[in-house]
Amino acid sequence: MAGRHRRVALILSMVVASMVGAAYAAVPLYRIFCQATGYGGTPKIAAGNDARILDRTIEVRLDANVAPGLSWRFEPKQNSVRVRLGETVLIHYQATNIGKTAVRGTASYNVSPDAAGAYFNKIACFCFTEQKLEPGETVDMPVTFFVDPAMVDDRDTARLPVITLSYTFHPMDKPAADAAASPGVPRELKGSGGQG
């Protein structure tokens, strides 16, 4: 009887360990899947460009956002670029730390409309890489990409006039208010200013 209980406990332990492992692997695997397929407007990541170049052009609008809690100014150096399908293009974004302390951030990106994600190929960019900016520091952030000419063969994207490439920088450091708070004090009491 004890041997059967040990075997059931071992099997359940293995199931739990597998589920925990799958939970940790889900986000990176989903990101890899999206980058490989262009699913959900995620640009594909390409090692290089071996696509043919067409005479047809498309406008790529550049969008930049900063999530709350990050004291940066972040913007594209130009609002849009007109590119030939298949042509490798280099664009630049710029970030400036307008705060008084060094801050780390990381960028996520997306392409819209979603159907264009399957044809937007990034060769190199700054996304998902930690960026640390000192107070007042400005950095130039290049992005190299191409739009796959195969998009003209897809009825959902064949006549698409514009693609928007959007980056959002998120803070990696705790906000100053949270970092300055003493441990063990309930969040509701921090900075209450005597109210309540």
GROMACS elastic network, one bead per residue, 0.5 to 0.9 nm:
[ bonds ]
;  ai    aj funct       b0    kb
    1     4     6  0.53007   500
    1     5     6  0.65206   500
    1     6     6  0.88644   500
    2     5     6  0.51053   500
    2     6     6  0.62533   500
    2     7     6  0.86720   500
    3     6     6  0.51247   500
    3     7     6  0.62253   500
    3     8     6  0.87035   500
    4     7     6  0.50641   500
    4     8     6  0.61896   500
    4     9     6  0.85340   500
    5     8     6  0.51090   500
    5     9     6  0.60265   500
    5    10     6  0.84828   500
    6    10     6  0.60139   500
    6    11     6  0.85610   500
    7    10     6  0.50259   500
    7    11     6  0.61642   500
    7    12     6  0.85696   500
    8    11     6  0.51093   500
    8    12     6  0.60944   500
    8    13     6  0.84800   500
    9    12     6  0.51134   500
    9    13     6  0.60081   500
    9    14     6  0.85801   500
   10    13     6  0.50264   500
   10    14     6  0.62042   500
   10    15     6  0.86571   500
   11    14     6  0.51062   500
   11    15     6  0.62344   500
   11    16     6  0.86891   500
   12    16     6  0.61532   500
   12    17     6  0.85398   500
   13    16     6  0.51143   500
   13    17     6  0.60852   500
   13    18     6  0.85230   500
   14    17     6  0.50336   500
   14    18     6  0.60426   500
   14    19     6  0.85615   500
   15    18     6  0.50913   500
   15    19     6  0.61847   500
   15    20     6  0.86823   500
   16    19     6  0.50895   500
   16    20     6  0.61972   500
   16    21     6  0.85726   500
   17    20     6  0.51615   500
   17    21     6  0.61195   500
   17    22     6  0.85573   500
   18    21     6  0.50723   500
   18    22     6  0.60632   500
   18    23     6  0.85674   500
   19    22     6  0.50255   500
   19    23     6  0.61178   500
   19    24     6  0.87378   500
   20    23     6  0.50652   500
   20    24     6  0.63794   500
   20    25     6  0.86635   500
   21    24     6  0.52671   500
   21    25     6  0.61692   500
   21    26     6  0.85541   500
   22    25     6  0.50375   500
   22    26     6  0.58600   500
   23    26     6  0.52570   500
   23    27     6  0.77566   500
   24    27     6  0.68574   500
   24    28     6  0.80288   500
   25    28     6  0.57373   500
   25    29     6  0.59393   500
   25    30     6  0.84168   500
   26    29     6  0.52207   500
   26    30     6  0.58959   500
   26    31     6  0.85340   500
   27    30     6  0.51241   500
   27    31     6  0.61596   500
   27    32     6  0.86555   500
   28    31     6  0.50429   500
   28    32     6  0.61732   500
   28    33     6  0.85626   500
   29    32     6  0.50755   500
   29    33     6  0.60877   500
   29    34     6  0.85828   500
   30    34     6  0.60990   500
   30    35     6  0.85452   500
   31    34     6  0.51249   500
   31    35     6  0.60978   500
   31    36     6  0.85301   500
   31    42     6  0.85277   500
   32    35     6  0.50942   500
   32    36     6  0.60352   500
   32    37     6  0.85613   500
   33    36     6  0.51676   500
   33    37     6  0.61108   500
   33    38     6  0.80411   500
   33    39     6  0.76083   500
   34    37     6  0.52699   500
   34    38     6  0.52114   500
   34    40     6  0.69621   500
   34    41     6  0.81417   500
   34    42     6  0.57487   500
   34    43     6  0.77569   500
   34    44     6  0.74088   500
   34   117     6  0.89771   500
   34   118     6  0.89752   500
   35    38     6  0.54420   500
   35    39     6  0.73080   500
   35    42     6  0.58233   500
   35    43     6  0.58427   500
   35    45     6  0.58221   500
   35   117     6  0.87768   500
   35   118     6  0.86353   500
   35   121     6  0.88609   500
   36    39     6  0.80792   500
   36    42     6  0.87689   500
   36    43     6  0.82674   500
   36    44     6  0.53980   500
   36    45     6  0.67878   500
   36    46     6  0.86855   500
   36   118     6  0.84362   500
   37    42     6  0.80627   500
   37    43     6  0.82540   500
   37    44     6  0.64688   500
   37   117     6  0.81312   500
   37   118     6  0.59085   500
   38    41     6  0.58267   500
   38    43     6  0.52661   500
   38    44     6  0.52743   500
   38    45     6  0.89053   500
   38   114     6  0.81853   500
   38   115     6  0.80422   500
   38   116     6  0.78176   500
   38   119     6  0.70837   500
   38   120     6  0.75992   500
   38   121     6  0.85912   500
   39    42     6  0.57605   500
   39    43     6  0.81321   500
   39    44     6  0.87824   500
   39   114     6  0.73954   500
   39   115     6  0.79710   500
   39   117     6  0.65363   500
   39   118     6  0.65492   500
   40    43     6  0.88625   500
   40   110     6  0.82638   500
   40   111     6  0.83671   500
   40   112     6  0.88000   500
   40   113     6  0.89316   500
   40   114     6  0.53491   500
   40   115     6  0.76459   500
   40   117     6  0.69226   500
   40   118     6  0.86702   500
   41   110     6  0.57085   500
   41   112     6  0.57987   500
   41   113     6  0.66038   500
   41   115     6  0.63788   500
   41   116     6  0.64433   500
   41   118     6  0.70962   500
   41   120     6  0.87049   500
   42   109     6  0.73147   500
   42   110     6  0.52449   500
   42   111     6  0.59630   500
   42   112     6  0.86754   500
   42   114     6  0.76104   500
   42   116     6  0.87299   500
   42   117     6  0.51121   500
   42   118     6  0.74407   500
   42   120     6  0.81800   500
   43   109     6  0.81277   500
   43   110     6  0.67516   500
   43   111     6  0.63562   500
   43   116     6  0.81781   500
   43   118     6  0.65273   500
   43   119     6  0.73172   500
   43   120     6  0.50247   500
   43   121     6  0.55136   500
   43   122     6  0.63907   500
   43   165     6  0.87946   500
   44   117     6  0.69775   500
   44   118     6  0.65468   500
   44   119     6  0.73034   500
   44   120     6  0.60762   500
   44   122     6  0.60382   500
   44   123     6  0.85856   500
   45    48     6  0.89241   500
   45   120     6  0.84964   500
   45   121     6  0.54134   500
   45   123     6  0.58508   500
   45   124     6  0.78587   500
   45   145     6  0.87550   500
   46    49     6  0.71843   500
   46   121     6  0.57409   500
   46   122     6  0.57944   500
   46   124     6  0.81871   500
   46   145     6  0.83714   500
   47   122     6  0.84139   500
   47   123     6  0.57380   500
   47   124     6  0.83680   500
   48    88     6  0.88299   500
   48   121     6  0.89917   500
   48   122     6  0.87310   500
   48   123     6  0.59466   500
   48   145     6  0.89163   500
   49    52     6  0.86523   500
   49    86     6  0.75848   500
   49    87     6  0.81540   500
   49    88     6  0.69341   500
   49   121     6  0.86307   500
   49   123     6  0.78862   500
   49   145     6  0.85764   500
   49   146     6  0.73061   500
   49   148     6  0.88943   500
   50    86     6  0.82048   500
   51    85     6  0.87364   500
   51    86     6  0.53861   500
   51    87     6  0.80341   500
   51   146     6  0.88168   500
   51   148     6  0.66905   500
   51   149     6  0.71181   500
   51   150     6  0.87842   500
   52    85     6  0.80696   500
   52    86     6  0.55944   500
   52    87     6  0.80138   500
   52   148     6  0.83946   500
   52   149     6  0.70241   500
   53    56     6  0.85818   500
   53    84     6  0.67072   500
   53    85     6  0.56958   500
   53    87     6  0.56550   500
   53   148     6  0.86950   500
   53   149     6  0.70157   500
   54    57     6  0.77483   500
   54    84     6  0.61195   500
   54    85     6  0.53449   500
   54    86     6  0.64503   500
   54    87     6  0.80364   500
   54   149     6  0.67379   500
   55    84     6  0.60057   500
   55    85     6  0.71981   500
   56    83     6  0.83804   500
   56    84     6  0.56147   500
   56    85     6  0.61339   500
   56   149     6  0.87058   500
   57    82     6  0.64053   500
   57    83     6  0.52441   500
   57    85     6  0.58726   500
   57   161     6  0.83350   500
   58    81     6  0.84438   500
   58    82     6  0.56480   500
   58    83     6  0.55827   500
   58    84     6  0.64349   500
   58    85     6  0.70752   500
   58   147     6  0.86412   500
   58   160     6  0.76849   500
   58   161     6  0.55701   500
   58   162     6  0.59189   500
   58   163     6  0.75364   500
   59    80     6  0.67256   500
   59    81     6  0.57996   500
   59    83     6  0.63873   500
   59    84     6  0.89158   500
   59   161     6  0.63888   500
   59   163     6  0.63531   500
   59   164     6  0.83431   500
   60    79     6  0.87391   500
   60    80     6  0.54857   500
   60    81     6  0.53374   500
   60    82     6  0.61397   500
   60    83     6  0.73042   500
   60   161     6  0.88363   500
   60   162     6  0.57980   500
   60   164     6  0.55576   500
   60   165     6  0.68109   500
   61    78     6  0.87949   500
   61    79     6  0.60157   500
   61    81     6  0.65346   500
   61    82     6  0.86194   500
   61   162     6  0.70806   500
   61   163     6  0.61572   500
   61   165     6  0.61080   500
   61   166     6  0.82680   500
   62    75     6  0.85864   500
   62    76     6  0.62476   500
   62    77     6  0.88849   500
   62    78     6  0.73244   500
   62    79     6  0.53371   500
   62    80     6  0.53718   500
   62    81     6  0.79351   500
   62    93     6  0.88043   500
   62   163     6  0.87710   500
   62   164     6  0.59488   500
   62   165     6  0.51516   500
   62   166     6  0.60973   500
   62   167     6  0.83145   500
   63    75     6  0.72867   500
   63    76     6  0.67763   500
   63    79     6  0.73249   500
   63    80     6  0.86701   500
   63   164     6  0.69854   500
   63   165     6  0.60560   500
   63   167     6  0.63193   500
   63   168     6  0.84985   500
   64    74     6  0.61353   500
   64    75     6  0.51278   500
   64    76     6  0.64325   500
   64    93     6  0.80952   500
   64   165     6  0.86093   500
   64   166     6  0.58117   500
   64   167     6  0.50663   500
   64   168     6  0.59357   500
   64   169     6  0.80957   500
   65    73     6  0.86102   500
   65    74     6  0.65929   500
   65    75     6  0.74626   500
   65   166     6  0.77244   500
   65   167     6  0.62048   500
   65   169     6  0.63714   500
   65   170     6  0.89738   500
   66    69     6  0.84888   500
   66    70     6  0.66622   500
   66    71     6  0.82470   500
   66    72     6  0.69853   500
   66    73     6  0.73703   500
   66    74     6  0.66669   500
   66   107     6  0.89078   500
   66   167     6  0.84746   500
   66   168     6  0.54077   500
   66   170     6  0.64323   500
   66   171     6  0.86648   500
   67    70     6  0.62492   500
   67   168     6  0.66420   500
   67   169     6  0.59990   500
   67   170     6  0.51502   500
   67   171     6  0.72138   500
   68    71     6  0.81622   500
   68   170     6  0.76572   500
   68   171     6  0.79737   500
   69   170     6  0.79005   500
   69   171     6  0.63453   500
   69   174     6  0.84833   500
   69   175     6  0.61939   500
   69   176     6  0.89307   500
   70    73     6  0.88426   500
   70    97     6  0.85727   500
   70    99     6  0.84932   500
   70   103     6  0.76539   500
   70   104     6  0.85701   500
   70   105     6  0.75391   500
   70   169     6  0.78531   500
   70   170     6  0.66389   500
   70   171     6  0.52203   500
   70   172     6  0.86684   500
   70   173     6  0.87902   500
   70   175     6  0.82236   500
   71    96     6  0.85745   500
   71    97     6  0.60809   500
   71    98     6  0.57030   500
   71    99     6  0.51888   500
   71   100     6  0.86796   500
   71   103     6  0.79898   500
   71   171     6  0.86950   500
   72    95     6  0.65152   500
   72    96     6  0.53910   500
   72    98     6  0.54036   500
   72    99     6  0.70197   500
   72   103     6  0.87483   500
   72   133     6  0.88220   500
   72   169     6  0.85942   500
   73    94     6  0.80941   500
   73    95     6  0.55958   500
   73    96     6  0.51215   500
   73    97     6  0.64925   500
   73    98     6  0.66563   500
   74    93     6  0.72657   500
   74    94     6  0.57389   500
   74    96     6  0.64772   500
   74    97     6  0.87730   500
   74   168     6  0.86622   500
   74   169     6  0.78995   500
   75    78     6  0.83796   500
   75    79     6  0.87400   500
   75    92     6  0.89887   500
   75    93     6  0.56616   500
   75    94     6  0.55416   500
   75    95     6  0.66160   500
   76    79     6  0.62706   500
   76    80     6  0.85725   500
   76    91     6  0.81828   500
   76    92     6  0.61480   500
   76    94     6  0.60782   500
   76    95     6  0.87797   500
   77    91     6  0.77664   500
   77    92     6  0.57073   500
   77    93     6  0.54063   500
   77    94     6  0.65549   500
   77   140     6  0.89724   500
   78    81     6  0.74304   500
   78    91     6  0.81214   500
   78    92     6  0.78072   500
   78    93     6  0.81502   500
   80   164     6  0.86384   500
   81    89     6  0.89859   500
   81    91     6  0.82841   500
   83    86     6  0.83584   500
   83    87     6  0.66366   500
   83    88     6  0.84210   500
   83    89     6  0.73610   500
   83   146     6  0.82421   500
   83   147     6  0.80911   500
   84    87     6  0.53895   500
   84    88     6  0.86352   500
   84   146     6  0.86027   500
   84   147     6  0.78822   500
   84   149     6  0.85736   500
   85    88     6  0.87476   500
   85   146     6  0.71490   500
   85   147     6  0.52997   500
   85   148     6  0.59881   500
   85   150     6  0.85680   500
   85   151     6  0.85125   500
   85   152     6  0.89771   500
   86   146     6  0.56533   500
   86   147     6  0.54349   500
   86   148     6  0.51791   500
   86   149     6  0.53287   500
   86   150     6  0.87733   500
   87   145     6  0.82976   500
   87   146     6  0.55978   500
   87   147     6  0.71148   500
   87   148     6  0.84414   500
   87   149     6  0.89558   500
   88   123     6  0.87187   500
   88   144     6  0.68865   500
   88   145     6  0.56804   500
   88   147     6  0.80029   500
   89   143     6  0.81219   500
   89   144     6  0.55582   500
   89   145     6  0.54597   500
   89   146     6  0.60847   500
   90   142     6  0.67415   500
   90   143     6  0.57133   500
   90   145     6  0.67340   500
   90   146     6  0.89872   500
   91   141     6  0.84384   500
   91   142     6  0.57060   500
   91   143     6  0.53293   500
   91   144     6  0.65084   500
   91   145     6  0.84411   500
   92   140     6  0.65316   500
   92   141     6  0.54218   500
   92   143     6  0.60454   500
   92   144     6  0.87909   500
   93   139     6  0.85105   500
   93   140     6  0.60207   500
   93   142     6  0.63076   500
   93   143     6  0.78320   500
   94   138     6  0.69662   500
   94   139     6  0.57273   500
   94   141     6  0.57814   500
   94   142     6  0.85797   500
   95   133     6  0.85329   500
   95   137     6  0.82495   500
   95   138     6  0.55721   500
   95   139     6  0.55003   500
   95   140     6  0.67606   500
   95   141     6  0.76693   500
   96    99     6  0.89125   500
   96   133     6  0.73877   500
   96   134     6  0.88503   500
   96   135     6  0.82693   500
   96   136     6  0.63873   500
   96   137     6  0.56002   500
   96   139     6  0.65682   500
   97   100     6  0.80703   500
   97   101     6  0.83600   500
   97   102     6  0.77149   500
   97   103     6  0.75375   500
   97   133     6  0.58815   500
   97   134     6  0.65393   500
   97   135     6  0.53868   500
   97   136     6  0.51640   500
   97   137     6  0.56236   500
   97   138     6  0.66423   500
   98   101     6  0.88412   500
   98   135     6  0.63332   500
   98   136     6  0.55750   500
   98   137     6  0.80022   500
   99   102     6  0.77371   500
   99   103     6  0.82897   500
   99   134     6  0.85823   500
   99   135     6  0.56949   500
   99   136     6  0.71373   500
  100   134     6  0.82182   500
  100   135     6  0.51630   500
  100   136     6  0.77286   500
  101   133     6  0.86564   500
  101   134     6  0.64943   500
  101   135     6  0.53161   500
  101   136     6  0.89535   500
  102   132     6  0.69023   500
  102   133     6  0.55733   500
  102   135     6  0.55085   500
  102   136     6  0.89916   500
  102   137     6  0.89894   500
  103   131     6  0.83018   500
  103   132     6  0.56642   500
  103   133     6  0.56145   500
  103   134     6  0.66360   500
  103   135     6  0.79822   500
  103   171     6  0.75170   500
  103   172     6  0.77538   500
  103   173     6  0.66870   500
  104   130     6  0.65306   500
  104   131     6  0.54926   500
  104   133     6  0.64267   500
  104   134     6  0.88906   500
  104   170     6  0.86668   500
  104   171     6  0.61838   500
  104   172     6  0.53760   500
  104   173     6  0.61005   500
  105   129     6  0.83504   500
  105   130     6  0.58153   500
  105   131     6  0.53007   500
  105   132     6  0.64342   500
  105   133     6  0.82885   500
  105   169     6  0.61400   500
  105   170     6  0.53950   500
  105   172     6  0.50140   500
  105   173     6  0.75480   500
  106   126     6  0.83438   500
  106   127     6  0.66403   500
  106   128     6  0.55493   500
  106   129     6  0.57839   500
  106   130     6  0.50106   500
  106   131     6  0.60762   500
  106   132     6  0.88433   500
  106   168     6  0.82480   500
  106   169     6  0.54273   500
  106   170     6  0.54322   500
  106   171     6  0.66407   500
  106   172     6  0.67347   500
  107   126     6  0.72583   500
  107   128     6  0.54771   500
  107   129     6  0.71939   500
  107   130     6  0.80712   500
  107   131     6  0.86306   500
  107   167     6  0.62457   500
  107   168     6  0.53202   500
  107   170     6  0.60508   500
  107   171     6  0.88978   500
  108   127     6  0.56387   500
  108   128     6  0.61675   500
  108   166     6  0.84122   500
  108   167     6  0.56733   500
  108   168     6  0.54520   500
  108   169     6  0.65543   500
  108   170     6  0.78282   500
  109   127     6  0.69350   500
  109   128     6  0.88240   500
  109   165     6  0.72853   500
  109   166     6  0.54781   500
  109   168     6  0.62995   500
  109   169     6  0.88466   500
  110   114     6  0.84946   500
  110   117     6  0.78734   500
  110   164     6  0.82057   500
  110   165     6  0.60906   500
  110   166     6  0.53196   500
  110   167     6  0.66351   500
  110   168     6  0.88000   500
  111   114     6  0.63493   500
  111   115     6  0.87144   500
  111   116     6  0.68390   500
  111   117     6  0.55995   500
  111   120     6  0.76760   500
  111   163     6  0.68798   500
  111   164     6  0.55663   500
  111   166     6  0.61821   500
  111   167     6  0.89713   500
  112   115     6  0.73524   500
  112   116     6  0.63905   500
  112   117     6  0.69768   500
  112   162     6  0.87975   500
  112   163     6  0.58863   500
  112   164     6  0.52425   500
  112   165     6  0.68501   500
  112   166     6  0.80785   500
  113   116     6  0.56443   500
  113   117     6  0.73647   500
  113   162     6  0.86417   500
  113   163     6  0.66137   500
  113   164     6  0.73247   500
  114   117     6  0.54601   500
  114   118     6  0.80107   500
  115   118     6  0.63262   500
  115   119     6  0.80357   500
  115   156     6  0.69565   500
  115   157     6  0.67441   500
  116   119     6  0.54211   500
  116   120     6  0.62801   500
  116   147     6  0.87387   500
  116   151     6  0.77054   500
  116   156     6  0.87112   500
  116   157     6  0.66314   500
  116   160     6  0.84378   500
  116   163     6  0.68657   500
  117   120     6  0.52028   500
  117   121     6  0.80154   500
  117   163     6  0.89532   500
  118   121     6  0.78842   500
  118   148     6  0.84768   500
  118   151     6  0.83020   500
  119   146     6  0.83382   500
  119   147     6  0.55701   500
  119   149     6  0.76686   500
  119   150     6  0.72137   500
  119   151     6  0.60464   500
  120   145     6  0.72826   500
  120   146     6  0.62677   500
  120   148     6  0.63652   500
  120   163     6  0.87384   500
  121   144     6  0.87023   500
  121   145     6  0.54659   500
  121   146     6  0.53840   500
  121   147     6  0.60528   500
  121   148     6  0.70566   500
  122   125     6  0.69961   500
  122   143     6  0.74311   500
  122   144     6  0.59966   500
  122   146     6  0.66645   500
  122   147     6  0.87549   500
  123   143     6  0.77131   500
  123   144     6  0.53390   500
  123   145     6  0.52645   500
  123   146     6  0.77752   500
  124   127     6  0.89082   500
  124   142     6  0.78387   500
  124   143     6  0.56481   500
  124   144     6  0.51075   500
  124   145     6  0.70689   500
  125   128     6  0.88701   500
  125   129     6  0.88510   500
  125   141     6  0.75493   500
  125   142     6  0.61805   500
  125   144     6  0.64577   500
  125   145     6  0.85311   500
  126   129     6  0.57959   500
  126   130     6  0.83684   500
  126   131     6  0.83378   500
  126   141     6  0.64402   500
  126   142     6  0.71666   500
  126   143     6  0.70832   500
  127   130     6  0.82527   500
  127   167     6  0.79813   500
  127   169     6  0.87259   500
  130   172     6  0.80750   500
  133   136     6  0.78819   500
  133   137     6  0.57164   500
  133   138     6  0.73613   500
  133   139     6  0.79473   500
  134   137     6  0.52428   500
  134   138     6  0.85055   500
  135   138     6  0.89098   500
  146   149     6  0.89652   500
  147   150     6  0.85928   500
  147   151     6  0.79859   500
  148   151     6  0.61231   500
  148   152     6  0.87531   500
  149   152     6  0.61200   500
  149   153     6  0.81145   500
  150   153     6  0.54594   500
  150   154     6  0.71358   500
  150   158     6  0.87538   500
  151   154     6  0.53078   500
  151   155     6  0.82413   500
  151   156     6  0.84052   500
  151   157     6  0.56969   500
  151   158     6  0.57860   500
  151   159     6  0.89233   500
  151   160     6  0.87983   500
  152   155     6  0.73941   500
  152   156     6  0.89021   500
  152   157     6  0.64462   500
  152   159     6  0.72199   500
  152   160     6  0.86551   500
  153   156     6  0.88538   500
  153   157     6  0.78982   500
  153   158     6  0.60809   500
  154   157     6  0.54809   500
  154   158     6  0.54739   500
  155   158     6  0.52099   500
  155   159     6  0.77858   500
  156   159     6  0.77384   500
  156   160     6  0.78993   500
  157   160     6  0.50337   500
  157   161     6  0.87600   500
  158   161     6  0.88781   500
  160   163     6  0.76801   500
  171   174     6  0.75963   500
  171   175     6  0.82507   500
  173   176     6  0.85345   500
  173   179     6  0.89687   500
  174   177     6  0.81766   500
  174   178     6  0.63456   500
  174   179     6  0.61001   500
  175   178     6  0.54811   500
  175   179     6  0.63392   500
  175   180     6  0.87370   500
  176   179     6  0.50625   500
  176   180     6  0.59887   500
  176   181     6  0.85386   500
  177   180     6  0.53317   500
  177   181     6  0.62806   500
  177   190     6  0.89679   500
  177   191     6  0.88842   500
  178   181     6  0.52909   500
  178   182     6  0.84920   500
  178   187     6  0.87954   500
  179   182     6  0.79771   500
  181   185     6  0.77100   500
  181   187     6  0.85074   500
  181   190     6  0.69135   500
  181   191     6  0.87364   500
  182   185     6  0.62177   500
  182   190     6  0.85668   500
  183   186     6  0.83256   500
  184   187     6  0.89218   500
  185   188     6  0.83937   500
  185   189     6  0.68332   500
  185   190     6  0.69158   500
  186   189     6  0.55467   500
  186   190     6  0.67731   500
  187   190     6  0.52824   500
  187   191     6  0.85882   500
  188   191     6  0.81018   500
  188   192     6  0.72005   500
  189   192     6  0.53674   500
  189   193     6  0.86589   500
  189   194     6  0.89256   500
  190   193     6  0.82493   500
  191   194     6  0.81891   500
  192   195     6  0.56789   500
  192   196     6  0.78196   500
  193   196     6  0.88773   500
